[in-house]
Amino acid sequence: MPENTRPEPSRFYRWMVLVFVSIAMFGNYYVYDALSPLADVLKQQLGFSDSNIGLLQAIYSFPNIFTVVIGGFIIDRIGLRKSLMIFGVLCLIGPAITAVSGHLWLMAAGRLIFGMGAESLIVAVTAALARWFKGKELSFAFGINLTIARLGSFAALNSPTWARSAYANWRGPFLIALAFSTLCVIGAVVYWIMEVHAEENYRLGEASTDKVVFADLFKFGVSYWYIVALCITFYSGIFPFQTFAVKFFIEAHGTSRETGGFLSSMLTLFAMFATPLFGLVADRIGKRAILMMFGSMLLIPVYLMMAYTRVNLYVPMAMMGIAFSLIPAVMWPSVAYIVDQSKLGTAYGLMTMIQNIGLFGFNLLVGWANDYGHASAQNPVGYHLGMWIFSVLGFFGVFFAFLLRQRETGPHGHGLESITTATAKA
């Protein structure tokens, strides 16, 4: 049957596609966050320093500095289903290598391979959703996909509670992560089958990916670069903190590993439910730069509260959860108001590259800072330098959001502070 005479996939068929690519994302997010609750065990059983643990998390981000280019190229050349399969297999091979030995550099190699597949898997899933849902509940489909993915993070951070016995040995939690990584391959296999069937029986749209076109990098305005600067400072103040959060809660505040894991997962829990709500607020009131200033401002005191006081930890973590929900809900859509629609792939790809440079560098920096201060249960003061680093990042977030506000309320603004704006520049 000629393609132009075929029917479009049914709503049920499209939502089954969404379910299985989201399952792959669940496994992806679980593996990434499986390291944090294990940090103190690696220190006790394998003698790892915080610099070593920071390396294991940072090395995930290193290949991601380049995969938005390479991953997009692979997707364009060989197609979505083959790309998803390749990236899904890498997401399985990496955790398998990490779990096989307690040698630092072999574990790091596993995290590196996982990183090579994980971010490209996200790009491929994004492209798949665009292909199947463009013009048909695309925003809602993205929201559901992100919620299921973050459930993976929530499950990993709370694994000390539901898989307590596995933490008797460092390898146990990594084996659980390996089991969940199989979901990346299962999701890719089912997607392959469903896409082949759909291409034979339905009319599908073309896929689009986030690719970096270097000639366009000099065409973005000042407001875009303020948002990029806010992006790198914000995420560098959140994810590297989560790398050491459970260990910090145990050693500096005397919590159990189970409580520490739940406290860290509060960021994910808030984001799962509050991010769409904050997006609606921004659409209703505008004031996007002000909202990002407020979110960044919340991050300045929370780390110092945890470092210097015995405050109930649920208070600063709730404040962080609000920031973690608010800033992404406003920041990522803001790019679409500033950059030409034809350049959005380049803009988001570049933003992701720079974000991962920050995650790579600050995971290493904070690990070094903790070791420099000899951070431990006997010396919780050793965490103070790292907490100051995070607090200063919050200050810079406020600064860049302020500059964005000044720019957008001037003659070169794009309407970010208005209630109604165009969805993107034509």
C-alpha positions as CSV (number, residue, x, y, z in Angstrom):
1,M,0.0,0.0,0.0
2,P,1.5,3.4,-0.9
3,E,2.5,5.4,2.2
4,N,0.3,8.4,1.5
5,T,-2.8,6.2,1.4
6,R,-2.1,4.4,4.7
7,P,-3.8,5.5,7.9
8,E,-1.9,7.1,10.8
9,P,-1.1,4.9,13.8
10,S,-3.9,4.7,16.3
11,R,-3.7,6.6,19.6
12,F,-3.4,3.3,21.4
13,Y,-0.4,2.2,19.2
14,R,1.4,5.5,19.7
15,W,0.9,5.3,23.5
16,M,2.3,1.8,23.5
17,V,5.4,3.2,21.8
18,L,5.6,5.9,24.5
19,V,5.4,3.2,27.2
20,F,8.3,1.1,25.9
21,V,10.7,4.0,25.1
22,S,9.9,5.3,28.6
23,I,10.7,1.9,30.1
24,A,14.1,2.3,28.4
25,M,14.5,5.7,30.0
26,F,13.5,4.3,33.4
27,G,16.5,1.9,33.2
28,N,18.8,4.6,31.9
29,Y,18.0,7.0,34.8
30,Y,18.2,4.2,37.4
31,V,21.7,3.2,36.4
32,Y,22.9,6.9,36.5
33,D,21.6,7.4,40.1
34,A,22.6,4.0,41.5
35,L,26.0,5.4,42.4
36,S,25.0,8.0,45.0
37,P,23.5,5.7,47.7
38,L,26.6,3.5,47.4
39,A,29.2,6.2,48.0
40,D,29.9,5.4,51.7
41,V,30.0,1.6,50.9
42,L,32.6,2.1,48.2
43,K,34.6,4.2,50.7
44,Q,34.4,1.5,53.4
45,Q,34.9,-1.6,51.4
46,L,37.1,-0.5,48.5
47,G,38.9,2.4,50.1
48,F,37.7,4.9,47.5
49,S,38.1,8.6,48.2
50,D,35.6,11.2,47.4
51,S,37.7,12.2,44.4
52,N,37.4,8.6,43.2
53,I,33.6,8.7,43.6
54,G,33.5,12.1,41.9
55,L,35.4,10.6,39.0
56,L,33.0,7.7,38.6
57,Q,30.1,10.2,38.2
58,A,32.0,12.8,36.2
59,I,33.3,10.3,33.6
60,Y,29.6,9.7,32.7
61,S,29.4,13.3,31.5
62,F,32.7,13.4,29.6
63,P,31.5,11.6,26.5
64,N,28.2,13.5,26.6
65,I,30.1,16.6,25.7
66,F,30.4,15.1,22.3
67,T,27.4,12.7,21.9
68,V,24.9,15.4,21.0
69,V,26.9,15.7,17.8
70,I,27.9,12.0,17.3
71,G,24.6,10.6,18.5
72,G,22.5,12.9,16.2
73,F,24.7,12.0,13.3
74,I,24.3,8.2,14.0
75,I,20.5,8.6,14.3
76,D,20.4,10.5,10.9
77,R,22.5,8.0,9.1
78,I,21.2,4.6,10.3
79,G,17.7,5.5,11.6
80,L,15.9,5.5,15.0
81,R,15.4,1.8,15.7
82,K,19.0,0.8,14.9
83,S,20.3,3.8,16.9
84,L,18.1,2.9,19.9
85,M,19.4,-0.6,19.8
86,I,23.1,0.5,19.7
87,F,22.6,3.0,22.5
88,G,20.5,0.5,24.6
89,V,23.2,-2.1,24.3
90,L,25.9,0.4,25.4
91,C,23.7,1.1,28.4
92,L,23.8,-2.6,29.3
93,I,27.5,-3.2,28.6
94,G,28.6,-0.3,30.8
95,P,26.9,-1.4,34.0
96,A,28.1,-5.0,33.4
97,I,31.7,-3.8,33.3
98,T,31.2,-1.6,36.4
99,A,29.8,-4.5,38.4
100,V,32.5,-7.0,37.4
101,S,35.5,-5.7,39.4
102,G,36.3,-3.4,42.3
103,H,39.2,-1.8,40.4
104,L,38.6,1.9,40.0
105,W,39.6,2.3,36.4
106,L,37.6,-0.7,35.3
107,M,34.6,0.7,37.0
108,A,35.2,4.1,35.5
109,A,35.5,2.4,32.0
110,G,32.0,0.9,32.6
111,R,30.6,4.3,33.6
112,L,32.2,5.9,30.5
113,I,30.7,3.3,28.2
114,F,27.3,3.8,29.9
115,G,27.6,7.5,29.4
116,M,28.4,7.0,25.7
117,G,25.0,5.3,25.3
118,A,22.8,7.0,27.9
119,E,22.7,10.6,26.7
120,S,22.4,9.4,23.0
121,L,19.6,7.1,24.1
122,I,17.8,10.2,25.5
123,V,18.4,12.1,22.2
124,A,17.0,9.1,20.2
125,V,14.0,8.8,22.5
126,T,13.3,12.5,22.0
127,A,13.5,12.0,18.3
128,A,11.2,9.0,18.5
129,L,8.6,10.9,20.4
130,A,8.8,13.8,17.9
131,R,8.2,11.3,15.1
132,W,5.2,9.6,16.7
133,F,3.5,12.5,18.6
134,K,4.3,15.7,16.6
135,G,1.0,17.6,16.5
136,K,-0.6,14.9,18.7
137,E,-0.1,15.5,22.4
138,L,3.6,16.0,22.0
139,S,4.1,18.1,25.2
140,F,2.0,15.7,27.3
141,A,3.9,12.7,25.8
142,F,7.2,14.3,26.8
143,G,5.9,15.0,30.3
144,I,4.8,11.3,30.7
145,N,8.2,10.1,29.4
146,L,10.1,12.4,31.8
147,T,7.9,11.3,34.8
148,I,8.6,7.6,34.1
149,A,12.3,8.3,33.6
150,R,12.5,10.1,36.9
151,L,10.8,7.2,38.6
152,G,14.0,5.4,37.8
153,S,16.0,8.0,39.7
154,F,13.5,7.8,42.6
155,A,13.8,4.0,42.7
156,A,17.6,4.1,42.6
157,L,18.0,6.7,45.4
158,N,15.5,4.8,47.6
159,S,17.1,1.4,46.9
160,P,18.7,1.3,50.4
161,T,15.2,1.0,51.7
162,W,13.6,-1.6,49.4
163,A,16.9,-3.5,48.7
164,R,18.6,-3.0,52.1
165,S,20.3,-6.4,52.1
166,A,22.1,-5.7,48.8
167,Y,24.1,-3.0,50.5
168,A,26.0,-5.6,52.6
169,N,28.5,-5.7,49.6
170,W,29.3,-3.0,47.1
171,R,28.6,-5.3,44.1
172,G,25.0,-6.0,45.1
173,P,23.5,-2.5,44.2
174,F,25.5,-2.5,41.0
175,L,24.0,-5.9,40.0
176,I,20.6,-4.5,40.6
177,A,21.5,-1.6,38.4
178,L,22.7,-4.1,35.8
179,A,19.3,-5.8,36.0
180,F,17.5,-2.6,35.4
181,S,19.8,-1.7,32.5
182,T,18.2,-4.6,30.6
183,L,15.1,-2.4,30.3
184,C,17.1,-0.2,27.9
185,V,17.6,-3.1,25.5
186,I,14.0,-4.4,26.0
187,G,12.6,-1.0,25.2
188,A,14.8,-0.8,22.1
189,V,13.8,-4.3,20.9
190,V,10.1,-3.6,21.3
191,Y,10.4,-0.2,19.6
192,W,12.2,-1.9,16.7
193,I,9.3,-4.4,16.3
194,M,6.7,-1.7,16.5
195,E,8.4,0.7,14.1
196,V,8.9,-2.1,11.5
197,H,5.2,-3.0,11.8
198,A,4.1,0.7,11.6
199,E,6.3,1.4,8.5
200,E,4.5,-1.4,6.7
201,N,1.0,-0.5,7.8
202,Y,0.9,3.2,8.8
203,R,2.0,6.6,7.7
204,L,4.7,8.0,10.0
205,G,6.3,11.4,10.2
206,E,10.0,12.2,9.9
207,A,12.2,12.1,12.9
208,S,14.1,15.2,14.1
209,T,17.2,15.2,16.4
210,D,19.2,17.6,18.4
211,K,22.3,18.2,16.3
212,V,24.9,20.9,16.6
213,V,25.6,23.0,13.5
214,F,28.7,24.9,14.3
215,A,28.1,27.7,11.8
216,D,25.0,28.7,13.9
217,L,26.8,29.1,17.2
218,F,27.6,32.7,16.4
219,K,24.1,33.6,15.5
220,F,22.5,33.3,19.0
221,G,21.7,36.4,20.9
222,V,22.9,37.6,24.3
223,S,19.8,36.4,26.1
224,Y,20.5,32.8,24.9
225,W,24.0,32.9,26.4
226,Y,22.7,34.2,29.7
227,I,20.3,31.1,29.8
228,V,23.2,28.8,28.9
229,A,25.2,30.3,31.8
230,L,22.3,29.8,34.1
231,C,22.0,26.2,32.9
232,I,25.6,25.3,33.7
233,T,25.6,27.0,37.1
234,F,22.2,25.5,38.1
235,Y,22.8,21.9,37.1
236,S,26.4,22.0,38.4
237,G,24.9,23.0,41.8
238,I,22.4,20.1,41.8
239,F,23.7,16.9,40.3
240,P,27.3,16.9,41.8
241,F,25.6,17.5,45.2
242,Q,23.5,14.5,44.6
243,T,26.6,12.5,43.9
244,F,27.8,12.9,47.5
245,A,24.4,13.7,49.1
246,V,23.7,10.3,50.8
247,K,27.3,10.1,52.1
248,F,27.0,13.7,53.3
249,F,23.8,13.0,55.2
250,I,25.2,9.9,56.8
251,E,28.5,11.4,57.9
252,A,27.6,15.0,58.6
253,H,24.1,14.6,60.0
254,G,24.1,11.0,61.2
255,T,21.1,9.8,59.2
256,S,20.7,6.2,58.1
257,R,21.4,5.3,54.4
258,E,17.7,4.8,53.9
259,T,16.8,8.3,55.2
260,G,19.7,9.8,53.2
261,G,18.5,8.1,50.0
262,F,15.0,9.4,50.5
263,L,16.2,13.0,51.3
264,S,18.2,13.0,48.0
265,S,15.2,11.6,46.1
266,M,13.0,14.5,47.3
267,L,14.4,16.5,44.4
268,T,13.1,13.9,41.9
269,L,9.8,13.6,43.7
270,F,9.2,17.3,43.6
271,A,10.2,17.6,39.9
272,M,7.9,14.7,38.9
273,F,4.8,16.6,40.1
274,A,5.7,20.3,40.3
275,T,7.5,20.9,37.0
276,P,4.4,20.9,34.9
277,L,2.6,23.2,37.4
278,F,5.4,25.7,37.3
279,G,5.3,25.6,33.6
280,L,1.6,26.5,33.7
281,V,2.4,29.4,36.1
282,A,5.1,30.8,33.8
283,D,2.6,30.7,30.9
284,R,0.0,32.5,33.0
285,I,2.1,35.3,34.5
286,G,5.2,35.5,32.3
287,K,8.1,36.9,34.4
288,R,10.3,34.0,33.4
289,A,13.6,35.7,34.3
290,I,12.2,36.6,37.7
291,L,11.1,33.1,38.3
292,M,14.6,31.8,37.5
293,M,16.1,34.4,39.8
294,F,13.8,33.2,42.6
295,G,14.7,29.5,42.0
296,S,18.4,30.3,42.0
297,M,18.1,32.4,45.1
298,L,16.6,29.3,46.9
299,L,19.9,27.5,46.3
300,I,22.1,30.0,48.0
301,P,21.2,29.3,51.6
302,V,20.3,25.6,51.5
303,Y,23.8,24.3,51.4
304,L,25.0,26.6,54.1
305,M,22.0,25.6,56.3
306,M,23.0,22.0,55.9
307,A,26.7,22.7,56.5
308,Y,26.5,25.0,59.5
309,T,23.2,24.2,61.3
310,R,21.3,21.2,62.6
311,V,18.2,22.2,60.7
312,N,15.6,19.6,59.9
313,L,17.0,18.3,56.6
314,Y,13.6,18.1,55.0
315,V,13.4,21.9,55.0
316,P,16.5,22.7,52.7
317,M,15.8,19.6,50.6
318,A,12.2,20.9,50.0
319,M,13.7,24.3,49.0
320,M,16.0,22.5,46.6
321,G,13.1,20.5,45.3
322,I,11.2,23.7,44.5
323,A,14.2,25.1,42.6
324,F,14.8,21.8,40.8
325,S,11.1,21.9,39.6
326,L,10.9,25.7,38.9
327,I,14.1,26.5,36.9
328,P,14.0,23.7,34.3
329,A,10.2,24.3,33.8
330,V,11.0,27.9,32.8
331,M,14.6,27.7,31.5
332,W,14.3,25.1,28.7
333,P,11.1,26.5,27.1
334,S,12.6,30.0,27.3
335,V,15.1,29.1,24.6
336,A,12.2,28.6,22.1
337,Y,11.2,32.3,22.6
338,I,14.7,33.5,21.9
339,V,16.1,31.3,19.1
340,D,14.7,30.9,15.6
341,Q,12.7,27.7,15.3
342,S,15.0,26.3,12.6
343,K,17.9,26.6,15.0
344,L,16.3,25.0,18.1
345,G,18.1,21.7,17.6
346,T,21.4,23.5,17.5
347,A,20.6,25.6,20.5
348,Y,19.5,22.7,22.7
349,G,22.4,20.6,21.6
350,L,24.9,23.3,22.5
351,M,23.2,23.9,25.8
352,T,23.4,20.1,26.6
353,M,27.1,20.0,25.6
354,I,28.0,22.9,27.9
355,Q,25.8,21.5,30.7
356,N,27.8,18.3,30.6
357,I,31.1,20.1,30.7
358,G,29.9,21.7,34.0
359,L,28.8,18.3,35.4
360,F,32.2,16.7,34.5
361,G,34.2,19.5,36.1
362,F,32.2,20.1,39.2
363,N,31.9,16.4,40.1
364,L,35.7,16.3,40.1
365,L,36.1,19.6,41.9
366,V,33.7,18.7,44.7
367,G,35.3,15.3,45.2
368,W,38.6,17.0,45.5
369,A,37.2,19.6,47.9
370,N,35.8,16.8,50.2
371,D,39.2,15.0,50.2
372,Y,41.1,18.3,50.7
373,G,38.9,18.9,53.8
374,H,39.2,15.3,54.9
375,A,35.4,15.0,55.0
376,S,34.2,12.1,57.2
377,A,31.9,11.2,60.0
378,Q,34.7,12.2,62.4
379,N,35.3,15.5,60.5
380,P,32.0,16.7,59.0
381,V,33.6,20.2,58.7
382,G,35.5,18.8,55.8
383,Y,32.3,19.1,53.7
384,H,32.2,22.9,54.1
385,L,34.3,23.8,51.1
386,G,32.2,21.8,48.8
387,M,29.0,23.3,50.2
388,W,30.4,26.8,49.7
389,I,31.1,25.9,46.0
390,F,27.4,24.9,45.6
391,S,26.2,28.0,47.4
392,V,28.4,30.3,45.2
393,L,26.9,28.6,42.1
394,G,23.5,29.6,43.4
395,F,24.7,33.2,43.6
396,F,25.9,33.1,40.0
397,G,22.6,31.7,38.9
398,V,20.9,34.7,40.4
399,F,23.4,37.0,38.7
400,F,22.8,35.5,35.3
401,A,19.0,35.5,35.7
402,F,19.3,39.2,36.7
403,L,21.3,40.0,33.6
404,L,18.7,38.1,31.6
405,R,15.9,40.1,33.2
406,Q,17.7,43.4,32.4
407,R,18.2,42.3,28.8
408,E,14.6,41.1,28.3
409,T,13.1,44.3,29.7
410,G,15.2,46.4,27.4
411,P,14.8,47.1,23.7
412,H,16.4,43.8,22.7
413,G,13.9,41.6,24.6
414,H,12.0,38.7,23.2
415,G,9.0,38.8,25.4
416,L,10.2,36.4,28.1
417,E,8.7,38.6,30.8
418,S,5.3,38.9,29.0
419,I,2.3,36.7,29.6
420,T,1.8,36.0,25.9
421,T,4.6,35.5,23.5
422,A,5.1,33.7,20.2
423,T,6.1,30.1,20.5
424,A,9.3,30.9,18.7
425,K,10.7,33.4,16.3
426,A,9.6,32.7,12.7
